[in-house]
């Protein structure tokens, strides 16, 4: 009964076969690997994920432990990145802060995907009134600037990392509704979907077997790029005091305190910014690379 | 042209109504009862009832919405709980500051982004193109509040070239007003410059492949003339549209930029309102920016229409 959406399956032996390796997955992977900047992006993202995961076992001080004997100390052997205004180790806060940033990026985009993709499919596949209602609401939400909407939502929900993620996720939802809707409309017109219709396949099966796998690549690209935006948004909200609450470390809130000690302790402001920059650059490069690798026109 | 614009405006009406419902709904999402907070410690039932009547909170929610929207349409966005000033007045006071910041930022963005985009398209595949792309992607990845902090550190604290923060109204002292605004405008402009560069590049690449550019080259026109007159004029249409659509990014970026450089504008207003739980102000700002964005959208369409002679003839 199970009908594969696309006529490809991978078995380990076929990878070496020159003819079979022209299959889409292999081609995409090959293209992605030859894309230097995408590999750099993958490396950056991987590095930060590893750092976040290994935070508890790395030989670094407690990120919230204060030391009044070492307040705003410049970088040294004991504190390679210096200490902050209440003597906490900046490197350690940086490593633990990766957790908040990556979590915010992934969870908020997860929320946006869970809410946006089904709504987009509904609007695109069924059209008519459903589409009109969903599309008008999407336009209205898109009219409010992303960050303003996130700030307003975070303000109404109350400041915390969880609420910041919800606010960012909801603000990013319309992007995915619009993208999915457009993709579904173009895939719906393909012959194989018409064919599936003609064989009397139930709608939910057409959606899961034929529509969904085919709209996935552009959604994946957008999701990767939106993680970059969401990480900046979380840092911005935390910078404004609307995200991660002290004393838990986050790059945005580290910058918020750092700006008050610019002339005395510039190192406090340097590293969190570089970390945000690198992880966001990583996701942007990865997204660009995925787009090139998955774009059928480029083959 | 006129009928085209009218049609666009009519299409925008349901969107604006929906936005107003969202904004109104935000207030209802609020935990806690604002009246209990206003009634003070004693919570005298009579006072509470009086306040409920006064703010017409006993009406059904749709009626409350209609009352609110009636006010909005006559320019009444409510009263700030914090300063007791009408929200419309507050926004009107702060808006010129942010507009100055936004216009200067846009100038930076256009002056950097468009030439870089043209250059990178013309020199596609060369080192110049590569560098331009790396710089643009970095511009998109740098959190602009951090860039602001770093610039303050270097330009204001270390080199003492420009003031670190503050605001001087244009009408008071023109040149000082511009100099205090240069750094914030640059910070706000960089991300936009990056976006503009990437779009200019792809628009130019599309146009440079077209037949009329080949023809222009074939008839022996100077390369400079081919690029600026034939190619760029045609690539301009999507760029103008995009510039209008950058409005949202400008406003959002202004929130953080104003926070770092302590500029008393629109963005500072919204952040202060958020922390003071001054919800009428937050609502007013979301509504005004959203409607502003829709207006910019319509203007972008109008510009598209004007710049594209093929549409005009229809």
Interface residues (C-beta under 8 A of the other chain):
Chain A: X136 X137 X139 X140 X141 X143 X144 X145 X146 X147 X148 X149 X151 X152 X153 X154 X155 X156 X158 X228 X232 X235 X236 X239 X240 X241 X242 X255 X258 X259 X262 X263 X266 X269 X270 X272 X273 X276 X277 X280 X281 X284 X285 X288
Chain B: X14 X15 X16 X18 X19 X22 X26 X29 X30 X31 X137 X138 X140 X141 X142 X143 X145 X146 X147 X149 X150 X152 X153 X157 X247 X248 X249 X251 X252 X253 X255 X256 X259 X260 X270 X271 X273 X274 X275 X277 X279 X282 X283 X285 X286 X289 X290 X291 X293 X294 X297
